[in-house]
Amino acid sequence: MRITAVPFSALDTLTAYSLWKLRQDVFVVEQQCPYPDLDGRDLEPETRHVVLDDDHAVVGCARVLDDVDEWRIGRVVLHPTVRGKGMADALLHTALQVCPGRDVVLDAQEPLARWYASFGFEEDGAMFLEDGIPHVPMRLRQPASPA
């Protein structure tokens, strides 16, 4: 297994297609949440795609967005064949490595809030429904930079 964090411009065609297919297979088909996954943010130069690759097959990914005042992690997904094997920890650790100096936010599916809390994330608002799935806004606070 190999994990990389790269901008869109560094993704080869097969990898880009594979990560979008994985997100569609899990979020749209498995979780039955039709939503506009291709929202234009994948293409932003500051966006980082965290890709978990197993012998040239994308089996996990996450997306890190630069929201100016904070980083936003989303689209965290694993292929069913690698779930429960600790790969999500490695994926999130890599995503956090590309988030220097600012708070990191995400919207956790409610059953995963405790897992995100194990990385230092705290609930940062009320639970809400997105596509019929309960989500919890969470924040990982970064120490303030010395003036």
Phi and psi restraints in degrees (value plus and minus 20) as a CYANA .aco file:
   2 ARG   PHI    -158.2  -118.2
   2 ARG   PSI     118.1   158.1
   3 ILE   PHI    -140.7  -100.7
   3 ILE   PSI     111.3   151.3
   4 THR   PHI    -148.9  -108.9
   4 THR   PSI     137.6   177.6
   5 ALA   PHI    -151.6  -111.6
   5 ALA   PSI      90.2   130.2
   6 VAL   PHI    -159.3  -119.3
   6 VAL   PSI     138.2   178.2
   7 PRO   PHI     -93.1   -53.1
   7 PRO   PSI     145.1   185.1
   8 PHE   PHI     -74.3   -34.3
   8 PHE   PSI     -59.9   -19.9
   9 SER   PHI     -82.0   -42.0
   9 SER   PSI     -38.9     1.1
  10 ALA   PHI    -114.6   -74.6
  10 ALA   PSI     -24.7    15.3
  11 LEU   PHI    -100.9   -60.9
  11 LEU   PSI     112.0   152.0
  12 ASP   PHI     -98.1   -58.1
  12 ASP   PSI     145.1   185.1
  13 THR   PHI     -77.3   -37.3
  13 THR   PSI     -65.2   -25.2
  14 LEU   PHI     -85.1   -45.1
  14 LEU   PSI     -60.7   -20.7
  15 THR   PHI     -86.1   -46.1
  15 THR   PSI     -64.8   -24.8
  16 ALA   PHI     -79.5   -39.5
  16 ALA   PSI     -67.8   -27.8
  17 TYR   PHI     -79.8   -39.8
  17 TYR   PSI     -63.9   -23.9
  18 SER   PHI     -86.0   -46.0
  18 SER   PSI     -58.8   -18.8
  19 LEU   PHI     -91.7   -51.7
  19 LEU   PSI     -57.3   -17.3
  20 TRP   PHI     -86.1   -46.1
  20 TRP   PSI     -57.8   -17.8
  21 LYS   PHI     -84.8   -44.8
  21 LYS   PSI     -62.2   -22.2
  22 LEU   PHI     -81.2   -41.2
  22 LEU   PSI     -66.0   -26.0
  23 ARG   PHI     -81.0   -41.0
  23 ARG   PSI     -62.3   -22.3
  24 GLN   PHI     -84.6   -44.6
  24 GLN   PSI     -66.2   -26.2
  25 ASP   PHI     -79.6   -39.6
  25 ASP   PSI     -59.1   -19.1
  26 VAL   PHI    -106.3   -66.3
  26 VAL   PSI     -74.8   -34.8
  27 PHE   PHI     -93.9   -53.9
  27 PHE   PSI     -65.3   -25.3
  28 VAL   PHI    -102.7   -62.7
  28 VAL   PSI     -67.0   -27.0
  29 VAL   PHI    -105.7   -65.7
  29 VAL   PSI     -80.6   -40.6
  30 GLU   PHI     -82.2   -42.2
  30 GLU   PSI     -68.0   -28.0
  31 GLN   PHI    -109.6   -69.6
  31 GLN   PSI     -20.9    19.1
  32 GLN   PHI      33.4    73.4
  32 GLN   PSI      30.3    70.3
  33 CYS   PHI    -143.6  -103.6
  33 CYS   PSI      64.2   104.2
  34 PRO   PHI     -87.3   -47.3
  34 PRO   PSI      99.5   139.5
  35 TYR   PHI    -169.7  -129.7
  35 TYR   PSI     140.6   180.6
  36 PRO   PHI    -100.1   -60.1
  36 PRO   PSI      64.2   104.2
  37 ASP   PHI     -80.8   -40.8
  37 ASP   PSI     -60.7   -20.7
  38 LEU   PHI    -103.5   -63.5
  38 LEU   PSI      63.2   103.2
  39 ASP   PHI    -119.7   -79.7
  39 ASP   PSI     -14.2    25.8
  40 GLY   PHI      70.5   110.5
  40 GLY   PSI     -37.5     2.5
  41 ARG   PHI     -95.8   -55.8
  41 ARG   PSI     -41.7    -1.7
  42 ASP   PHI     -79.7   -39.7
  42 ASP   PSI     -51.2   -11.2
  43 LEU   PHI    -104.0   -64.0
  43 LEU   PSI     -33.7     6.3
  44 GLU   PHI     -81.0   -41.0
  44 GLU   PSI     115.9   155.9
  45 PRO   PHI     -78.9   -38.9
  45 PRO   PSI     -48.9    -8.9
  46 GLU   PHI    -102.7   -62.7
  46 GLU   PSI     -36.8     3.2
  47 THR   PHI     -85.3   -45.3
  47 THR   PSI     119.3   159.3
  48 ARG   PHI    -138.0   -98.0
  48 ARG   PSI     112.9   152.9
  49 HIS   PHI    -122.0   -82.0
  49 HIS   PSI      98.1   138.1
  50 VAL   PHI    -114.8   -74.8
  50 VAL   PSI      98.5   138.5
  51 VAL   PHI    -141.7  -101.7
  51 VAL   PSI     104.5   144.5
  52 LEU   PHI    -118.8   -78.8
  52 LEU   PSI      96.9   136.9
  53 ASP   PHI    -136.9   -96.9
  53 ASP   PSI     112.4   152.4
  54 ASP   PHI    -143.5  -103.5
  54 ASP   PSI      83.4   123.4
  55 ASP   PHI      32.9    72.9
  55 ASP   PSI      30.6    70.6
  56 HIS   PHI      50.0    90.0
  56 HIS   PSI      -1.9    38.1
  57 ALA   PHI    -137.2   -97.2
  57 ALA   PSI     107.5   147.5
  58 VAL   PHI     -94.6   -54.6
  58 VAL   PSI      97.4   137.4
  59 VAL   PHI    -135.8   -95.8
  59 VAL   PSI     -21.0    19.0
  60 GLY   PHI    -187.2  -147.2
  60 GLY   PSI     134.6   174.6
  61 CYS   PHI    -182.4  -142.4
  61 CYS   PSI     143.4   183.4
  62 ALA   PHI    -170.1  -130.1
  62 ALA   PSI     141.3   181.3
  63 ARG   PHI    -146.3  -106.3
  63 ARG   PSI     111.7   151.7
  64 VAL   PHI    -132.6   -92.6
  64 VAL   PSI     100.7   140.7
  65 LEU   PHI    -127.6   -87.6
  65 LEU   PSI     123.9   163.9
  66 ASP   PHI    -112.9   -72.9
  66 ASP   PSI      84.0   124.0
  67 ASP   PHI    -119.2   -79.2
  67 ASP   PSI      11.7    51.7
  68 VAL   PHI      50.1    90.1
  68 VAL   PSI     -85.7   -45.7
  69 ASP   PHI    -108.4   -68.4
  69 ASP   PSI     -33.5     6.5
  70 GLU   PHI    -175.5  -135.5
  70 GLU   PSI     143.7   183.7
  71 TRP   PHI    -115.4   -75.4
  71 TRP   PSI     129.8   169.8
  72 ARG   PHI    -147.0  -107.0
  72 ARG   PSI     103.1   143.1
  73 ILE   PHI    -120.6   -80.6
  73 ILE   PSI     112.9   152.9
  74 GLY   PHI    -175.0  -135.0
  74 GLY   PSI    -198.8  -158.8
  75 ARG   PHI      34.3    74.3
  75 ARG   PSI      17.0    57.0
  76 VAL   PHI     -98.6   -58.6
  76 VAL   PSI      99.9   139.9
  77 VAL   PHI    -172.3  -132.3
  77 VAL   PSI     124.8   164.8
  78 LEU   PHI    -145.6  -105.6
  78 LEU   PSI     125.1   165.1
  79 HIS   PHI     -86.0   -46.0
  79 HIS   PSI     123.9   163.9
  80 PRO   PHI     -72.8   -32.8
  80 PRO   PSI     -49.4    -9.4
  81 THR   PHI     -91.8   -51.8
  81 THR   PSI     -35.7     4.3
  82 VAL   PHI    -134.8   -94.8
  82 VAL   PSI     -16.3    23.7
  83 ARG   PHI     -88.4   -48.4
  83 ARG   PSI     126.1   166.1
  84 GLY   PHI      58.7    98.7
  84 GLY   PSI      -7.9    32.1
  85 LYS   PHI    -135.4   -95.4
  85 LYS   PSI      -5.5    34.5
  86 GLY   PHI      62.6   102.6
  86 GLY   PSI     -18.0    22.0
  87 MET   PHI     -89.1   -49.1
  87 MET   PSI     -50.4   -10.4
  88 ALA   PHI     -84.3   -44.3
  88 ALA   PSI     -56.6   -16.6
  89 ASP   PHI     -80.5   -40.5
  89 ASP   PSI     -68.1   -28.1
  90 ALA   PHI     -82.7   -42.7
  90 ALA   PSI     -59.5   -19.5
  91 LEU   PHI     -82.7   -42.7
  91 LEU   PSI     -66.5   -26.5
  92 LEU   PHI     -89.9   -49.9
  92 LEU   PSI     -59.1   -19.1
  93 HIS   PHI     -76.7   -36.7
  93 HIS   PSI     -64.2   -24.2
  94 THR   PHI     -85.5   -45.5
  94 THR   PSI     -62.3   -22.3
  95 ALA   PHI     -79.6   -39.6
  95 ALA   PSI     -62.0   -22.0
  96 LEU   PHI     -87.9   -47.9
  96 LEU   PSI     -47.2    -7.2
  97 GLN   PHI     -86.4   -46.4
  97 GLN   PSI     -43.4    -3.4
  98 VAL   PHI    -119.1   -79.1
  98 VAL   PSI       1.3    41.3
  99 CYS   PHI    -143.0  -103.0
  99 CYS   PSI      44.2    84.2
 100 PRO   PHI    -100.2   -60.2
 100 PRO   PSI     122.6   162.6
 101 GLY   PHI      55.5    95.5
 101 GLY   PSI     -22.5    17.5
 102 ARG   PHI    -157.8  -117.8
 102 ARG   PSI     139.3   179.3
 103 ASP   PHI     -78.2   -38.2
 103 ASP   PSI     134.6   174.6
 104 VAL   PHI    -139.2   -99.2
 104 VAL   PSI     110.4   150.4
 105 VAL   PHI    -140.3  -100.3
 105 VAL   PSI     137.8   177.8
 106 LEU   PHI    -181.4  -141.4
 106 LEU   PSI     143.0   183.0
 107 ASP   PHI    -132.4   -92.4
 107 ASP   PSI      84.9   124.9
 108 ALA   PHI    -105.9   -65.9
 108 ALA   PSI     115.5   155.5
 109 GLN   PHI     -81.1   -41.1
 109 GLN   PSI     114.2   154.2
 110 GLU   PHI     -68.9   -28.9
 110 GLU   PSI     -62.7   -22.7
 111 PRO   PHI     -84.4   -44.4
 111 PRO   PSI     -36.3     3.7
 112 LEU   PHI    -119.9   -79.9
 112 LEU   PSI     -19.3    20.7
 113 ALA   PHI     -80.2   -40.2
 113 ALA   PSI     -59.9   -19.9
 114 ARG   PHI     -85.8   -45.8
 114 ARG   PSI     -56.4   -16.4
 115 TRP   PHI     -84.5   -44.5
 115 TRP   PSI     -66.8   -26.8
 116 TYR   PHI     -82.2   -42.2
 116 TYR   PSI     -56.7   -16.7
 117 ALA   PHI     -80.9   -40.9
 117 ALA   PSI     -49.4    -9.4
 118 SER   PHI     -86.4   -46.4
 118 SER   PSI     -34.3     5.7
 119 PHE   PHI    -118.2   -78.2
 119 PHE   PSI     -17.5    22.5
 120 GLY   PHI      82.6   122.6
 120 GLY   PSI     -21.4    18.6
 121 PHE   PHI     -91.3   -51.3
 121 PHE   PSI     124.9   164.9
 122 GLU   PHI    -144.2  -104.2
 122 GLU   PSI     129.5   169.5
 123 GLU   PHI     -79.6   -39.6
 123 GLU   PSI     119.7   159.7
 124 ASP   PHI    -156.5  -116.5
 124 ASP   PSI      20.9    60.9
 125 GLY   PHI     132.0   172.0
 125 GLY   PSI     159.3   199.3
 126 ALA   PHI    -101.5   -61.5
 126 ALA   PSI     129.6   169.6
 127 MET   PHI     -78.7   -38.7
 127 MET   PSI     123.4   163.4
 128 PHE   PHI    -161.0  -121.0
 128 PHE   PSI     140.1   180.1
 129 LEU   PHI    -116.2   -76.2
 129 LEU   PSI     111.4   151.4
 130 GLU   PHI    -148.3  -108.3
 130 GLU   PSI      98.0   138.0
 131 ASP   PHI      34.5    74.5
 131 ASP   PSI      15.8    55.8
 132 GLY   PHI      59.4    99.4
 132 GLY   PSI     -16.4    23.6
 133 ILE   PHI    -130.5   -90.5
 133 ILE   PSI     107.0   147.0
 134 PRO   PHI     -84.0   -44.0
 134 PRO   PSI     111.3   151.3
 135 HIS   PHI    -145.9  -105.9
 135 HIS   PSI     133.3   173.3
 136 VAL   PHI    -144.7  -104.7
 136 VAL   PSI     102.0   142.0
 137 PRO   PHI     -89.3   -49.3
 137 PRO   PSI     115.2   155.2
 138 MET   PHI    -153.9  -113.9
 138 MET   PSI     134.7   174.7
 139 ARG   PHI    -159.9  -119.9
 139 ARG   PSI     117.1   157.1
 140 LEU   PHI    -127.9   -87.9
 140 LEU   PSI      90.5   130.5
 141 ARG   PHI    -101.5   -61.5
 141 ARG   PSI     113.2   153.2
 142 GLN   PHI    -121.1   -81.1
 142 GLN   PSI     124.2   164.2
 143 PRO   PHI     -79.6   -39.6
 143 PRO   PSI     124.3   164.3
 144 ALA   PHI     -85.9   -45.9
 144 ALA   PSI     122.8   162.8
 145 SER   PHI     -92.7   -52.7
 145 SER   PSI     123.3   163.3
 146 PRO   PHI     -85.1   -45.1
 146 PRO   PSI     121.0   161.0
